[in-house]
Amino acid sequence: MAGFVVFFLPGLLLGYAAPGLSVFLPVLLPFLIGIYTGITQGFHGHVILFTILGLIVTVIAVLLGRALLYRLEGEQARPSS
């Protein structure tokens, strides 16, 4: 479970703070860790499953970071009355 938190936090933070398509750089983290683990330990079902789950968690975190950014920018763009 701690690994998924490690994937979630960079996804959320870079999803919020990074400009353009660089928000999807955290997606490389679970992918590269999964590839490395697969090469060193073998591509067993659990390695593939955890890699896919890590990718899903990271993409959800990036999208949540983007949603947070748009929500906060929307409040700043509104004229105060």
N, C-alpha and C positions, 0 to 999 in steps of 0.2 A: 504493500500500500504506500510505503514511503516513496517508492519510485514514481508512482503516479502523481504524487504531490510535487516531486521534482520536475515532472513534465508539465504539470498544470501551471506552476508559478511563472516560469519563463514565458509560457504561452500567453498568460494573462498580461504580464508586464510588457512584453514586446507587442502584443496585440493592442495595448493601450498607447504605448509610447513611440513605436517605430513607424516611420513614414513609408507609404507605398507598399510594394510587395515584399519588403523586407520583414513584414510581420510574420511571414510564414517560415522564417529561418528556424524557429524552435521546432518545427516539424522534423527537421533533420536530426535532432537529438535522439528521439526514440528509434528512428530508422537506422541511424548509424550504430547505436548501441545494440539493436537487434541483429544487424548484419555482423557485427563483431562477435557477439555471443553465438550466433549461428555458425560462424567460421571456426571459432575455438571449441565450442561444446557440441556442435552438430545442430542441424535444423530439425529439432523435434517439435512436436505439436505445441507444447507449452511455450517454446521460444517464439513461434509464429503468432500464437494467440496473444501473448503479452506484448509483442511488438505492435500488433494491430490495435490492441486496447490502448497502448501508449500513444499511438498516432491519433486515435479517436479523442482521447482526453486532451491532447495538445491542440487539436483543431478546435474542439469546443472551447478551450481556454482562450485561444486567439480570437474566436468569434465573440466571446464574452467581453474581451478587452476592447474590441472594435465597437461593440454595442455601448460599452461604458463611455468610450471616447465620444461617440456621436450623441449620446444622451447629455454629457456634460457640455459639449460644444453647442448643442441646441439651446440649453439654458442660457449660455453666454450671448448667443445671437439674438435672443428675444429682447425687444425693447422693454425697459422697466417702466411701469406705469404707476 
